Amino acid sequence: MRIALTITTWVLALLLSLTHLIDTPHTLLLAVCVTALCLAWPEEMNSGPRLPVLPFHTHFGARRDLSELSWWAFDRDGRASARVVSRVRALAEDAPSLDPVREAIDTSSSPSFTQILSWLDAIDAEKESHDHT
């Protein structure tokens, strides 16, 4: 990059001098200044900011999982996607007392946001009551 810019500067200086748009001493001074700037400019300033590299190991519920979940949680019509329904059903699998919730999940083909929240509230309430006993 620096070599190309330096060559371009000297070719432009030669053209300016031959066409007498700028006199020869000023053309040479301009070419020398641009060449000095090209050579003295630190290479680090040419590159953009460097972001830290994300770790290769992943943890369940980490940033990528949350981002993925937020993109596929709801369809364009505002209904919950099939992946969300299967995840909520998997949460309801553990407790036998959640049979009504599982039945509601199974019978609903495209639940709304409020239905998903009510199912999650019921699952959470069951988990909390199970944890306190």
N, C-alpha and C positions, 0 to 999 in steps of 0.2 A: 504494500500500500504506500509506504513512504517513497519507494523508488519510483513508482508510477506518478505520484504527485510531484516529485522533484523533476522528473523528465518533462512532465506537462508544463511545469512552471518555466523551465528553461526554453522550451519550444515556444511558449507564449511570449516570453521576453524577447526571443529572437524575432518573432513576427512583429511585435510592437516596435522593435528597433528598426527593422527593415522597412516598415511602412511609415516610419517617422511620426508615429502618434505620440511617442514619448522619446525624449532624447536618450542617447546610449548610456550616459552615466546613471541616470535615474532608472533605466530599465535594468541595468546590472545590479543596482542597489536593491531594487524590488525583488529580483530573482534570488539574490544572496540572502535577503531577509526571510523570504518564504522557505528557502532551503534550510536555513538555520532553524526556523520554527519546526519544520518537518522532522529534522534530526534530533532536536532537543526536547520535543514534546513527549512526555512520558506515555508509554504504551498502556499503562493501567487506566489512564483517563479515556482512552478510546473505547474500552469495553464498558458495558452497562453494569448496573448493580448486580451482585451475585447473591442469589437467594440460597439459604441453607438447603442441603440435600435432605429429602425426606428419608427416614429410615426404611429399610427393606422389610423388617419384621412388622407385622401388623397385629394389633390387639382387637379383639371383638369389641365393637362399639366405639372404635377410634374415629378419627376425623373422616377418613375415607368412607367408612360404613355409614356415618351420619349423612355425609354428602350424597351417597348413593340412595339412602333411604328417603331423603327429602326430594330427590328427583323422581322416584317411581312410586311415591306414596299414593298419589291421587291422579286419576285420569283427567282428561281435558274437560269432561262434563262435571267434575267435582266429586265424583264417586270414588270410593277407595278401590285401589287396584287389587288384582287377585293375589299378588305377593303379600300385600299388607294383610289381607284376610287370612292367608295361610299362616302368617307369623302370629297373628292374634289367636288363631285356632291352636297353634302349637303351644302358646302360653296357657291356654285353657285346658290342655290335655292332662296336666298333673293332678288336678283335684277332682274327685268324683262329685263334689257338690256343685261343680260348674257345668253339669249336664244341660241345664236350660240355656246357658250361654252358648255352649257348643251347638245345640239344636238351632238357636237363633242364627248363629254364624253359618251353619250348613244350609238353612232355608233361605238366607238372603243372598241373592245373586250379585247385586251391586250395592253394598251398604253405603250410607252417607257418612259424612264426617261425624255427625252427632251419634250415630249408631256405634261407630268404632269407639268413640270416647266412652259411651255407656258400657260397652263390653269391657274395655280396659279398666274402667272404674270398678266393675263387678269383680274382675280378676284380681285387681289390686286389693280390694276389700277382703276377698277370700284369702289372699296370701298374708295380709296383715293379721287376720283373725287366726290363721294357722300358725303364724310366727309367735303370737302371744300365748298360745296354749302350751 
